[in-house]
Amino acid sequence: MIQEKRKYSFNPSSFWSSKIILLIFLFVVLLPFSLAYASENPQQITVSIKYGEQYISSDLNQEGQLIANRASIDIWEKFTLISIKDNQYYIKGSDENYVNINPQTGILLTGQNQKPNAYFIINFIDDSSNCELFSDKGLPIVINENKFLFASKDATASKLFQIKEIPEETHTYFNKTQISFLSAGILLAIVAVILFHFFPQHTKMNWALIFLILSGLLIRVFAILLDNHLNLWDEQFHALVAKNLMNHLLKPTLIDNPILDYPYQM
């Protein structure tokens, strides 16, 4: 009697199969935690820079020269601060080019600067948005008669600017941490379905079940992160029972000291 060939030749117990599954597991599980850490430790922020009542603009019609002549914030009035260390930053314009200093005129401009030739020192005053700007050589950044920003050789000519963070535009009510856990959970669920469908019968249940449980765990973490408080659902009652269990571990109660008698044995 000729033995029927197996429908699928892929063997999950082989060396490489196990390694691939392990790598998928580590990647998907660690992804939301790494994204959550990155979102809580930003190295760059989007800001507006203001001098007096005018916002600083990177005027792309004039080689991206920085000029203080805008009454409101639009695309050209948004800058990105990239932290180097302490109070030292690279500055990017809206065109994703770096703000550099023209060596001849000292004027600040983005131009076609895809690499920075200078960093800037930002000294904030009294933990407010008010600050002084200096070049990496310690030259104060000031405004000339045409309202262009330039690095002055007069060390006493510093000007006061206002730098405020601009909140990121978002098209979702979820933050990055929540989205990362939800995405990882959905991805694990997809992997579980693929394992269940393509792996041989004697091993697919084990791996598929493991990935499905992990998927449910990550999606549950996503649900937990949606609110920083207990909802008006059964979570409040569960929390109260858990609190009472701290006083009597083997006797779960909802109300420890009832004001009125009630038929608790029913």
C-alpha positions in Angstrom: 0.0 0.0 0.0 1.4 3.4 -1.1 1.5 5.8 1.8 -0.2 9.1 1.0 2.2 12.0 0.8 1.9 14.8 3.4 0.1 17.8 2.0 2.6 20.2 3.5 6.3 19.5 3.6 7.2 22.3 5.9 8.4 20.9 9.2 8.1 23.3 12.2 10.2 21.1 14.4 13.2 21.7 12.2 16.0 24.0 13.4 15.3 26.9 11.1 11.5 26.8 11.5 11.9 27.1 15.3 14.3 30.0 14.9 12.0 31.8 12.6 9.1 31.4 14.9 11.2 32.6 17.9 12.3 35.7 15.9 8.7 36.5 15.0 7.7 36.1 18.6 10.5 38.4 19.9 9.9 41.0 17.2 6.2 41.3 17.7 6.2 41.2 21.5 9.1 43.7 21.9 7.8 46.1 19.2 5.1 47.8 21.3 7.5 48.3 24.2 10.2 49.8 22.1 7.8 52.1 20.4 6.3 53.1 23.7 9.8 53.9 25.0 10.6 55.9 21.9 7.4 57.9 22.1 8.1 58.8 25.7 11.7 59.8 24.9 11.6 62.0 21.9 14.8 63.3 20.4 13.2 65.9 18.3 10.1 68.2 18.6 8.3 70.5 16.2 8.2 74.2 17.4 7.4 77.7 16.4 9.9 80.5 16.9 8.6 84.0 17.7 10.3 87.4 17.9 8.2 90.1 19.5 4.8 89.7 17.8 6.1 88.1 14.6 6.8 84.4 13.9 10.0 83.3 12.3 9.6 81.9 8.8 11.9 79.9 6.6 11.1 81.8 3.4 11.6 79.3 0.6 11.3 82.1 -2.0 14.6 83.5 -0.6 16.7 80.3 -0.2 15.0 79.5 3.0 16.4 82.5 4.9 14.9 82.9 8.3 12.9 86.1 8.6 10.6 87.5 11.3 7.6 88.8 9.4 4.7 86.4 9.8 1.6 87.1 11.9 0.5 83.4 12.2 1.9 79.9 11.9 1.7 78.0 8.7 4.0 75.4 7.1 7.0 77.6 6.7 6.8 78.8 10.3 7.3 75.3 11.7 10.8 74.1 12.7 12.2 70.9 14.1 14.6 70.9 17.1 16.9 67.9 17.1 18.6 67.5 20.5 22.3 66.9 20.6 23.0 67.3 24.3 22.0 69.7 27.1 20.9 72.9 25.4 22.5 72.2 22.0 20.2 71.6 19.0 20.2 71.2 15.2 17.3 73.1 13.6 15.4 71.9 10.6 13.1 74.0 8.4 9.8 72.9 7.0 11.6 71.7 3.8 13.5 69.1 5.9 16.8 71.0 5.3 19.0 72.1 8.2 19.3 75.7 9.3 22.9 76.7 8.7 24.8 80.0 8.9 26.0 81.7 5.7 29.8 82.1 6.4 29.9 85.4 4.4 26.7 87.2 5.7 26.0 85.3 8.9 22.4 85.0 7.9 20.5 81.9 9.0 19.0 79.9 6.1 18.0 76.3 5.1 18.8 76.5 1.4 19.7 73.0 0.2 21.4 72.1 3.4 20.8 68.4 3.9 23.6 68.2 6.4 24.2 70.6 9.3 27.3 72.8 9.4 26.4 74.3 12.8 24.3 73.6 15.8 22.6 76.2 18.0 22.6 76.9 21.7 19.2 77.7 23.2 19.2 79.2 26.7 15.7 79.1 28.1 14.9 81.7 30.8 13.2 80.7 34.0 11.7 77.5 32.6 9.5 79.5 30.2 9.3 79.6 26.4 11.5 82.8 26.4 15.0 82.1 25.3 18.2 83.4 23.8 19.7 81.8 20.7 23.4 81.5 20.0 25.5 79.8 17.3 27.9 77.0 18.1 30.6 79.6 18.2 28.8 81.5 20.9 27.6 84.3 18.6 24.2 85.7 19.5 21.4 85.3 16.9 19.7 88.7 16.3 17.5 90.5 13.8 18.8 92.9 11.2 16.9 95.9 9.8 15.3 93.7 7.1 14.1 91.3 9.8 16.4 88.5 8.8 18.1 86.4 11.5 21.8 86.4 11.6 24.7 85.6 13.9 26.1 88.9 15.2 29.8 89.4 16.1 28.6 91.7 18.9 28.5 89.4 22.0 26.2 91.8 23.8 23.5 92.0 21.1 21.4 89.0 22.1 17.7 89.1 21.5 14.8 87.4 23.3 12.9 84.8 21.3 9.9 82.6 22.2 10.1 78.9 21.3 6.9 76.8 21.8 6.2 73.2 20.9 3.6 72.6 18.3 1.4 69.5 19.0 1.6 66.8 16.4 -1.3 66.6 14.0 -3.1 63.4 14.4 -5.9 61.6 12.7 -6.6 59.2 15.5 -7.7 59.3 19.1 -5.1 56.7 20.0 -1.6 57.7 21.0 1.6 55.9 19.7 1.8 53.6 22.7 -1.8 52.4 22.3 -1.4 52.0 18.5 1.8 49.9 18.9 0.1 47.4 21.3 -3.0 47.2 19.1 -0.9 46.6 16.0 1.3 44.0 17.6 -1.8 42.2 18.9 -3.4 42.1 15.4 -0.2 41.0 13.9 0.1 38.1 16.3 -3.4 37.1 15.6 -2.7 36.9 11.9 0.4 34.8 12.6 -1.7 32.5 14.7 -4.1 32.0 11.8 -1.3 31.3 9.4 0.4 28.8 11.7 -2.9 27.0 12.3 -3.7 26.8 8.5 -0.3 25.9 7.1 1.5 23.8 9.9 1.0 20.1 10.2 -1.8 18.9 12.5 0.4 17.6 15.4 2.2 20.9 16.0 0.0 23.7 14.6 -2.3 23.8 17.6 0.6 24.5 20.1 2.1 27.4 18.2 -1.2 28.9 17.0 -2.5 28.8 20.6 0.6 30.5 22.0 0.4 33.3 19.5 -3.3 33.6 19.9 -2.9 34.0 23.7 -0.2 36.6 23.3 -2.4 38.4 20.8 -5.2 38.6 23.3 -2.8 39.8 26.0 -1.4 42.6 23.8 -4.9 43.7 22.7 -6.0 43.7 26.4 -3.0 45.9 27.3 -4.2 48.2 24.5 -7.7 48.3 26.1 -6.2 49.0 29.5 -4.2 51.9 28.2 -7.3 53.6 26.7 -8.2 55.1 30.1 -6.2 56.1 33.1 -9.2 55.5 35.4 -11.7 52.8 36.1 -14.8 52.9 33.9 -18.4 52.7 35.1 -18.4 49.0 34.3 -17.6 46.0 36.5 -14.0 47.1 36.9 -14.9 49.3 39.8 -16.6 46.5 41.6 -13.7 44.2 41.0 -11.3 46.7 42.3 -13.4 47.2 45.5 -13.6 43.5 46.1 -9.8 43.2 45.6 -9.3 46.1 48.1 -11.4 44.3 50.7 -9.5 41.0 50.1 -6.4 42.8 51.5 -8.2 42.7 54.9 -9.5 39.2 54.7 -7.9 37.1 51.9 -10.3 34.2 51.8 -13.5 36.1 52.2 -14.4 38.2 49.1 -16.8 41.0 50.0 -18.2 43.9 48.0 -19.3 46.0 51.0 -17.4 45.4 54.3 -19.5 47.7 56.5 -23.0 47.9 55.2 -25.1 50.7 56.7 -28.4 48.8 56.2 -29.1 45.1 56.6 -29.3 43.2 53.4 -29.8 39.5 52.6 -26.2 38.7 51.8 -26.9 34.9 51.9 -29.3 34.9 49.0 
